Amino acid sequence: MMKAALTLARGCRHARHSSSLAGARELVGDALKCISPNIKKTLDTPNRALREASHYYFDDKGKLFRPLTIMLMARACAPGKQAKLDQDQQTIAMIAEMIHTASLMHDDVIDQAVMRRGKPSINAIYGDEQSIIAGDYVLARAAMTLAAIGNARVVELLSQVIEDLVRGELQQLGASASGTRSMDLYLHKTYLKTASLLACSCHAVAVLAECPAEMQDAAFAYGRHLGICFQVVDDILDVVSSTATLGKESAVDMKLGLATAPVLYACDEFPELHGVIARQFSGAGDVAAAVDMVRRSSGIEKARALAAHHRDQAVAALKSFRPSPHLDNLRDTANVLLDRSS
């Protein structure tokens, strides 16, 4: 009975989530539909192996959450001034998706993933070396596309994202190797690996809209808090959801020796988790035991409260923007993140 109720509740949340994002997608229209095709054109190369590997994740099966958010921000920055998205702002959304996807290609090799978005991961199909090369190529083409925009401040912002991704990955690898456990470290890593991309991209489209400094800072803050909220929810789902629901392996963070927000909070009620984290979940049965303790603790509830806090901060950052349907959908986007199931 409990399992059936939980399944129904998740289904209802998924329906609300899909419905809210559908409204946002209608607002940006064809611009969002063009993201994957335009990326494939940008990545076109006579080298068949490189073309196939670099195109692999741009199959329109991803959520395109980042481009959607960036396009909404671009329109919210200049309500009523343009019938269509400015081409450079649309290009920022495309570049953000390229940077994000390139990082997934590299992550899948580092993590030795076997599944991504409900299909075999890129490294499972093309091998580690070709996956890394494909990710490098996507980043290179993103950098060339960024340079063509010709705005030095925008180039600086998106270049910072790439640096942050590298620093975040190194910080994560270091934390895993040492069994480090700290909420501050976790949040900083989360900003570097996830939130920086949304924060700097939202800032970039505000720069291109020639918004005043206060609105540029607000756009950055919205992206920062939204990105942290997104990742905390992702880390909750990694503990509570099945592989079939996620479209990728579950409990993958623990299998990699990483302690995320639900685990760190659960330590307060199950001190033995400290030892499990210190040995990087490497003991026989450690992952299963840790998942059980997290689920029996208030760790999930506290992590959801953390995500809700950053959701609230994201919404609060929008107070300086003029009312518009796009602004409303930025708020809605932040609100539905807590209800997503995959």
Secondary structure, DSSP 4 states (H G I P E B T S, - for coil): -HHHHHHHHHHHHHHHHHHHHHHHHHHHTHHHHTHHHHHHHHT--S-HHHHHHHHTT-SS-S--HHHHHHHHHHHHHSTTS-SS--HHHHHHHHHHHHHHHHHHHHHHHHTT--EETTEE-HHHHH-HHHHHHHHHHHHHHHHHHHHHH--HHHHHHHHHHHHHHHHHHHHHHHHHHHT---HHHHHHHHIIIIIHHHHHHHHHHHHHTT--HHHHHHHHHHHHHHHHHHHHHHHHHHHHS-HHHHTS-SSHHHHTT---HHHHHHTTT-THHHHHHHTTT-STTHHHHHHHHHHHSSHHHHHHHHHHHHHHHHHHGGGGSPP-HHHHHHHHHHHHHTT---
